[in-house]
Amino acid sequence: MRVPLNTYRLQITAGFDLAAAEGVLGYLTELGADWLYLSPLLAAEEGSDHGYDVVDHSRIDPVRGGAEALTRLAAAATDAGRGILVDVVPNHMGVATPHRNLWWWDLLQHGTASRYAEAFDVDWAANGDRILLPVLGDDADGQSELDRLEVVGDELRYYDNRFPLAPGSAADGADARTVHARQNYELVNWRRADAQLNYRRFFSVNTLAGLRVEVPWVFDESHREILRWVQSGLVQGLRVDHPDGLADPGGYLDRLQEATDGAYVLVEKILEGDEQLPTSWATAGTTGYDALADFDRLFVDPAGQGALDALEARLQAEAAGPAGDAPPASWADLVHARKRVIADHTLQAEVVRLARLVPGADATPGGAPDATTVDALAELLACFPVYRSYLPVGVDELRRAAAEALRHRPELANAIDGLLPLLGDPAHPLAVRFQQTSGMVMAKGVEDTAYYRYSRLTSLNEVGADPGEFAVDPAEFHRRQQTRLATFPAAMTTLSTHDTKRSEDVRARISVLAEIPAEWESTLAVLRAAAPLGDAPFENLLWQAIVGSWPATPDRLVAYAEKAAREAGTSTTWTDRNENFETAMRDLVTASFDDPAVTPTLTAFVDRVRVAGWSNALSNKLVQLTAPGVPDVYQGTELWDTSLVDPDNRRPVDYELRRGYLARVQDGWLPPVDETGAAKLLVTTRALRLRRDEPERFFRHSPVAAFGGGAEHVIAFDRGGAVTIATRMPLGLAAAGGWGDTSVVLAGHPVVDLLTGEHHPGGIVSVAALLRRYPVALLVPADGAGTTRTTDQEGADHAR
């Protein structure tokens, strides 16, 4: 198995296609990238900027360049010594425009008689062998939306929506409503989806229909083109999107390993707390959200937790009001509450489908199952501590969920006791589907709701992270890195992705608030008074986003604010928008830029945290790029990146600007730490090139001891031939007078800082001297010596 030494993620779109990727290959090679890491390439819905809504598995999307462009890119990458890792989507297909998806079109036309009835995950019995399609708008002017249907040729039309007709269903010239009643699908109001949908979807997205890739022929036909890429040497690795949605993730990965002859495979898997990836899986590891959480928390001042906890409690109490519900006592309570809401509403159809699989719970096919059974399943889902189990692995999580459910709802004891034997049986259909569903409830309840309601320190509210964990000290950080190196040394690490809620540099600046919580509280009070919204926690979250991304443009901030507020669902929602609130929210964003009661306060606080945020960002970047694992750089983040949640983080990247900075850096320029972000590019290229060109320097993870007054502000480790030194909590360091007598203990030979070219003696070395120019240093032996090959190193090289 060939393993990348680092990767660089590119979003392949109509505006930046495979030819454009080939066009930046030289720059990325010079930057230090080893492999290109590409977003999904198969034909997707028209206008898709992400590619996860695949409509045709048999071909590369023409708008993304097509097959010939991949062939040319692969040849150029091979010539440059690069590899290619491609994102693949086995769990679902895009069905927004049925005529573009031949599988879905055939399913709608022929129903249970379609060959593809086995491919899509449809509960036929729930709706009389008809697929429920929630596409109709609300009735208006006393007219049913069904009266707007038209028969056009061999299609049923609803405005621009096209659906196939079952053979012979319109031969008698019947009216459109009558013809509709004869189809293998039923068009219904969009509001019925959450409670009545009878096909599995990706989370709550009606236009992404779940696939049964566990069926052998479905795997074969949905992977034939992907496997051709690997088998012909066009690509060297695959990244599997959302394995938690699959009926049998482990079996899928085994099949993929066999079909690719053991190619490098990663899984987009979120781990909770101390949860470990199943070691039985045929994968090199995750895509790195677990690592991201560790890196971020290393640069958060634990001393700020108490004050920010108290502020959050006051804001939540204010939002609840004197007559409102009691605010959640903790992050865990908030998670449970939001997951229960998701199970009862957004994913109600999935929970009901689970209940129909319980023997005796459903008296009639397609009928309403026993309410107590539905309630017990919903409570178990709300209490499940991780995204899902992989039975028999994870049965302990099921028991923990049951104990927690009984604590919340003791009256459900009999129902829960009756469910546990079924849910713990890997072969039972209920257990299989429960495992697929628990991750959906977690994702919607936590990532898409609770993250937008919990405002304590929003740099911690990131995909794959636990906002309940405030900070990680160096000792714990080192322990986690040593565990990563020992268990999944070829797993990916990351700081930003196409799915992160805030980019790495936005989070780095927001984390500074933990150093000055009182200053933030007083600033927030002024900002809220000047531009009130009446939703205290959301105002805290929004102002942190504005501070973290400043100076983002007004249109970007408005788009973020609208998405965040609707996801939070406290003052407005996607389906029931509060226009007064949203107008006030847009006015708040405008006030940030031109209101004398707001702008001076905002910009003064940004000035207070800007340099410290840059320090955190540079330190976090160097740590990630040199720590155990395969580091990924998300497109454009070699300079400062102030992106917020998608689609903001998928904006075009100015590679000409980056080429210019890189050329100057390669000519010896040592850029200042300023608005340009060129200093970050310097750090990125030096670290990437070292990882790629001298991998023998990265075979262990050993803490480097720091002593003196500023020791708590140092994070340092030795990878075996490269030493990383970085700064933590920079405002506290400055307030204490700087590094002073702080020193680190290095090996006894001279070293050179690859960032500055400066030489330093070995042994006990002053941190002030090491970090004279930048808050970080990347040290290697000055004479190229200083590393001794060991049996452990040889083993690490072999694994790599």
Phi, psi and omega in degrees: 000124174276131184241133178291151175270335169196169179223161175227117185278131176238132174273111182270118185224180174297327180276342177220085188268189183296328175294321177294322176299318175299326181292336179259003182301317179298317178298315182294324175297316178294324178297326181124005181294144176263299178249148166275139183240109191255142173292170186306142186249342184293159182304127185239177177305146180301130179085000180295129179261005182235327176087005180277354178258064183297135176245347182210112182281353189270354185208153172286140183302123178301324181289342175267003175122334179078178186297320183295324180293323176294320178300316179293317179297317181297320179295317179295320179295318178298316179300326181273358181081016182263162172244175180226130175246130184238138176285131178233154191235088183274346192275332189204168175230157176278130183231021181296322179238092189307325184291346177274345182246101186296327178296311183293320179300315179295322179297315180294325183287319189248352176060225183294342178277351181289143173303329186272004173297333178277341185277323181264149186270083185248135175265084187298321185295338185289341184218041175060041179063025176238138177279125179278120181246107184276078186239350184279144174280180179287142176299143182217152176057032177072009182249132175290142177296336178295336178287350179269359178288149177224144171264119180234105183063235180257029180229154170257129185245142170226101191053238181271000181277132183242134180224147181283156174260140174297144182307126177080359187286348179237015186293334183271005178074022181296161179290166188298321180295320178293318178297319179302320182294345181265000186274167177275008177223161178231120177277124183227171179298141184301336183288348181275354187299309188299325184267336192231356183305137183244019167234142179292137181237171173280111184051243181246022183268106184299333186271010174236106186264133184292140177257152176259072185290350176289344175285124188308314183290332177292318174301311185301311186283331179276350182241000185302314181290319179299315181293328176300320179301315183289312185295332179268001177082012178289321177231155185249349182203162181229143174248119186268118179283136170045061177295339181296341178280349185278151178294326183218080182302318181297316178296322177298315181293324175299316180296319180294320178298317179296318184288336181256006182058040173079034179293163177294121182228132174245157177238136176278085187235131178262127179256142181253125176058236181271008180302137178250146174297138178304125182287347179280349183286142177276073182210153176280348179141194183270176177273004164105011178294327178296321177292319179306315181299319179294315182299313182301314186288342176296335184252023176251132181283115182296337181295341181276355187297314184301313182294320180287328173300314182295319178298315180298318180297319179294319180292320178295320178294321178297320180293324180291324179077169183295333182251005185275177176292151178297137179293156179299139182285338183204171174301319180299320179294320178297316180299313180300315183297316183288324177295323179293321177298317179298315180296327182276340186233285187302319181246030180301320181299322179292321180292318178297321178298321175300315183298327180292345178272355179275121181305128177085354182276347184230109185288326182231144179303128179079357181280178181284126180285169180304128185297324180293322177296316177299316180298316181294319178295318179297322180290320176298319178296320180293332183263356184294126192279344179232177182297316177194165171261170179225068190311141004284350174293131177099006178297334177296324177296324177297317179294321178296320178297319179296317179297319180291320178298320178293329177294320179284320189225072183300335181291349179266013187304313183296317181295317180294317178300324179287333181279328189302316179299325179287316182290338179267000181265108185303336184270349185281135179305326179297317181295319180298312184287328176299320179296322178291330186275326185299323178293325177297316180295319179297311184298313181289322182285327185260293185299319189260000177226295186300324178302333182265359178251347185251113192246012187308302175210101194284351172294344179270349182271070186236152180308129178084359183251160177251104180301344177288339175269118190274313185211159176234125180277166184303321182298315179293322177301312180299320179300316181293323179291323177293324175295317179300315181296324183280334187254308182226071186293341181257013174291156179279150167239153184208164172236325178226146175218180175290351183246354183294145182287329178215142180293166183302322183282328173296314180295322181299322179286318180298325180298338178298333181303331180294338177278335184225058185298325180293320177296321178294318181299316180291322177295316179300321180299318179295315182295318180294322179293325183281331182217071186285148175241340183082016178223087193302308180298320180293324177299319177298315179298317183291317180294326175296320178296321180293315178299314185294327185257359183300134006260082172294159181282155180303320182294323177294319181290323177296315179299318178296313183301318180296314180295314183298317182293319180289326175293319179299317176072018181271324182238345176201159180222171177295323186262347180217080187284135176268098187296324179297316179296315183292328175294316178297324179293317177295323177296324178299314179299316178299319180298331179302329187264335189215013180260120182297343177275350184240307190304313181299319179295315181297309184293328177295320179289322176300318177299325181294325187253353188300307185294321177296323176296320176297319178299313178301319183294316179295319180294315180298320181295312182295319178300313180298318185287343183244352180283168178303148182112180177257106186285137175250142172249120177284145189313125175086348187279009169286347166248173176305141178226119183255029183290148172251198187298158182303146008273006183302324183278009177245020179292157179300150181254137178273092182282336177296318177300316182291322176301318181297315178296318182297319179300319179294319178297318180293338176274002176110001179293132172252093188292149174290162174277099185213192186298337183293330184079006181298331177297325178291323176297321176301310179300316183296311184291321179296318182288316180298316182294322178294316179299321184281316190269339180226061184297341180294348178276001186231081182229358178212174171223107182238126176300143173255123186286141175238145182225158177107183187298331182255020187301325182291346180267005181252136164238124185214140177208155182248121180269003178118339176198002177222135181241129177258131174236129181216163186257136174245149173048063188294329179292319177295322177298314180296319180296332180274000177099010177094195188289329179054237184269012183296136180217163174237157181253113180253172174298164190279014180249156178298151179231160175235139177275115182293344179281321186248342186082001182284143178262146180221151177288162174276187179080222180277118187236137178293130177292325178301323178288320181294322186250037181295320184261317183236160178283005182221158174214146177234107191254139171225160178303135185294331183256011181080357179262191174103354176243138179242122181292134181233171176300320178298320180294317179300321178295320179295319179297320180296317179296322181293000000 
